[in-house]
Every structure is written in structure tokens, then in C-alpha cells.
């Protein structure tokens, strides 16, 4: 059995699918804020804050449909390198990204990946285009608290 996390090509595809998921969610829920979207042994996920809204299994069909629309549009995925100052400015309205950026060393080159109207912090790498992400399936949703705590 192939280990998704250890296979470089599958890791890149699954991580790119996590960004595709976030891109689609941002289209459907413009207020969405994202923390991290790592590859896991079952595939991928993304930590998403929708405020008072909740994504449930009934929403997966609409998210999948939006993901497929983005795939079909063949969006290029571009890496952008930023200084810490530039990253703080770019994500100034996102408390989750600000928290991540502030934890990074001052001299670290920070990277973000952009596909069309979606951009997120990420070390990468990613596939070159959303067209490479034709085969995915959203299976479940879950809930969590940011860093294990309750929101105030």
C-alpha cells in the first residue's frame, strides 16, 4: 500500500487538492478564513472558520461541484515569495495567517501560492495547474477549535 504522506507525487497532488478545496469554499463562503491544509494519511483537509456557519455533509456536493468548475477552468498555480513584512501586509485581515507569519523567523522567505483569485500561505510545492486535480473525492467533515481552545 502506498503511503500518501511519503509518496512525493501523491503528496503534491493531495496538498494541491487541499488548496483547491479552500479555493472552492472561498467562492461559496466569501467570509471563510483558513488556517492550515496539510496532507494526511487519508488524503487532505483544511481548517476553515466560517464564523457562525458550519459545513456539513450535505454541503459536500456543492463544494465538489465548485472544485470541479475550478479544475475545468485550468487555473495556473503560481508560487510567490514574500518577506515577513510583505506577508503580514498581504494577510493583514486574516488573524490565522498573521498568527502563522508571526511565528516564522525574521529572515525566512515566506511563500504563498496563487491560483486565480485565491491565494494562501504555503511551503508547497504544488501541481502547475488546477487541471491536474481532476480526481478527488470529499468524504467527510469534522469540527475543531483553533489550537484546541474555544473561540471568544
C-alpha positions as CSV (number, residue, x, y, z in Angstrom):
1,X,0.0,0.0,0.0
2,X,1.3,3.5,-0.9
3,X,1.7,5.9,1.9
4,X,0.2,9.2,0.7
5,X,2.4,11.3,3.1
6,X,5.6,9.6,2.0
7,X,5.0,9.4,-1.8
8,X,6.2,12.7,-3.2
9,X,3.8,12.9,-6.2
10,X,0.7,11.9,-4.2
11,X,1.7,14.4,-1.5
12,X,1.9,17.2,-4.1
13,X,-1.5,16.2,-5.6
14,X,-3.2,15.9,-2.2
15,X,-1.8,19.2,-1.0
16,X,-2.8,20.9,-4.2
17,X,-6.3,19.4,-3.7
18,X,-6.4,21.0,-0.2
19,X,-5.8,24.4,-1.8
20,X,-8.5,23.6,-4.4
21,X,-10.9,22.8,-1.6
22,X,-10.1,26.1,0.1
23,X,-10.5,28.0,-3.2
24,X,-13.9,26.5,-3.8
25,X,-15.0,27.1,-0.2
26,X,-13.9,30.8,-0.5
27,X,-16.1,31.1,-3.6
28,X,-19.1,29.6,-1.8
29,X,-18.4,31.3,1.6
30,X,-16.6,34.6,1.0
31,X,-16.2,35.1,4.7
32,X,-14.2,31.9,5.2
33,X,-10.8,32.1,6.9
34,X,-8.3,29.3,6.6
35,X,-5.6,28.1,9.0
36,X,-3.7,25.1,7.5
37,X,-4.4,22.4,4.9
38,X,-2.0,19.5,5.3
39,X,-1.8,16.2,3.7
40,X,-2.8,13.3,5.9
41,X,-2.7,9.5,5.5
42,X,-6.3,9.6,4.2
43,X,-5.7,12.4,1.8
44,X,-6.1,16.1,2.8
45,X,-8.1,18.5,4.8
46,X,-8.3,22.2,5.5
47,X,-9.0,24.0,8.8
48,X,-11.7,26.5,7.9
49,X,-13.5,29.1,10.1
50,X,-16.9,30.2,8.7
51,X,-17.9,32.3,11.8
52,X,-21.4,31.2,12.8
53,X,-21.9,28.9,9.7
54,X,-21.0,25.2,9.7
55,X,-20.2,23.0,6.7
56,X,-21.9,19.6,6.9
57,X,-22.0,16.5,4.7
58,X,-24.9,17.9,2.7
59,X,-22.7,20.8,1.6
60,X,-20.0,18.5,0.1
61,X,-21.8,18.1,-3.2
62,X,-21.9,21.9,-3.8
63,X,-18.2,22.2,-2.7
64,X,-17.3,19.3,-5.0
65,X,-19.2,21.0,-7.9
66,X,-17.3,24.3,-7.4
67,X,-14.0,22.4,-7.1
68,X,-14.7,20.7,-10.5
69,X,-15.5,24.1,-12.0
70,X,-12.1,25.4,-10.9
71,X,-10.4,22.3,-12.2
72,X,-12.1,22.6,-15.6
73,X,-11.1,26.3,-15.8
74,X,-7.4,25.2,-15.7
75,X,-6.0,27.9,-13.4
76,X,-2.2,28.2,-13.2
77,X,-0.8,27.8,-9.7
78,X,2.0,30.3,-9.1
79,X,4.5,30.5,-6.2
80,X,5.1,33.9,-4.7
81,X,8.0,34.6,-2.4
82,X,7.5,37.3,0.3
83,X,9.4,38.9,3.1
84,X,7.8,38.7,6.5
85,X,6.8,42.3,6.2
86,X,5.1,41.7,2.8
87,X,3.3,38.6,4.1
88,X,2.0,40.5,7.1
89,X,0.7,43.2,4.8
90,X,-0.8,40.7,2.3
91,X,-2.7,38.8,5.0
92,X,-3.4,41.7,7.4
93,X,-7.1,40.9,7.5
94,X,-6.6,37.3,8.4
95,X,-5.9,36.6,12.1
96,X,-5.0,32.9,11.4
97,X,-2.4,33.8,8.8
98,X,-1.0,36.6,10.9
99,X,-0.5,34.1,13.8
100,X,1.4,31.8,11.5
101,X,3.5,34.5,10.0
102,X,4.5,36.0,13.4
103,X,5.8,32.5,14.4
104,X,8.2,32.4,11.4
105,X,11.8,33.6,11.8
106,X,12.5,37.1,10.6
107,X,14.8,36.1,7.8
108,X,12.7,33.3,6.4
109,X,11.5,33.6,2.9
110,X,7.8,33.1,3.1
111,X,5.9,31.6,0.2
112,X,2.3,31.7,-0.9
113,X,0.6,30.0,-3.8
114,X,-1.9,31.8,-6.0
115,X,-4.5,30.2,-8.3
116,X,-6.7,32.8,-10.0
117,X,-8.5,34.8,-7.2
118,X,-7.3,32.5,-4.3
119,X,-4.0,32.9,-2.5
120,X,-2.7,31.2,0.6
121,X,0.5,30.8,2.6
122,X,2.2,27.6,1.7
123,X,5.6,26.0,1.5
124,X,4.5,23.9,-1.5
125,X,5.2,22.5,-3.9
126,X,2.0,22.3,-5.9
127,X,1.0,21.0,-9.3
128,X,1.3,23.5,-12.1
129,X,-2.4,23.9,-12.9
130,X,-5.7,23.0,-11.3
131,X,-6.4,20.9,-14.4
132,X,-4.1,18.2,-12.8
133,X,-6.6,17.8,-10.0
134,X,-9.4,16.0,-11.8
135,X,-9.6,13.0,-9.4
136,X,-10.6,13.7,-5.9
137,X,-13.5,12.9,-3.5
138,X,-14.7,14.8,-0.4
139,X,-15.7,12.2,2.2
140,X,-16.4,13.8,5.5
141,X,-16.4,16.9,7.6
142,X,-15.3,17.4,11.2
143,X,-15.1,20.2,13.8
144,X,-12.3,21.5,15.8
145,X,-11.3,24.5,17.9
146,X,-8.4,26.8,16.9
147,X,-5.3,25.4,18.6
148,X,-7.5,23.3,20.7
149,X,-9.2,26.2,22.5
150,X,-12.6,27.8,22.4
151,X,-13.2,31.0,20.4
152,X,-14.1,34.0,22.4
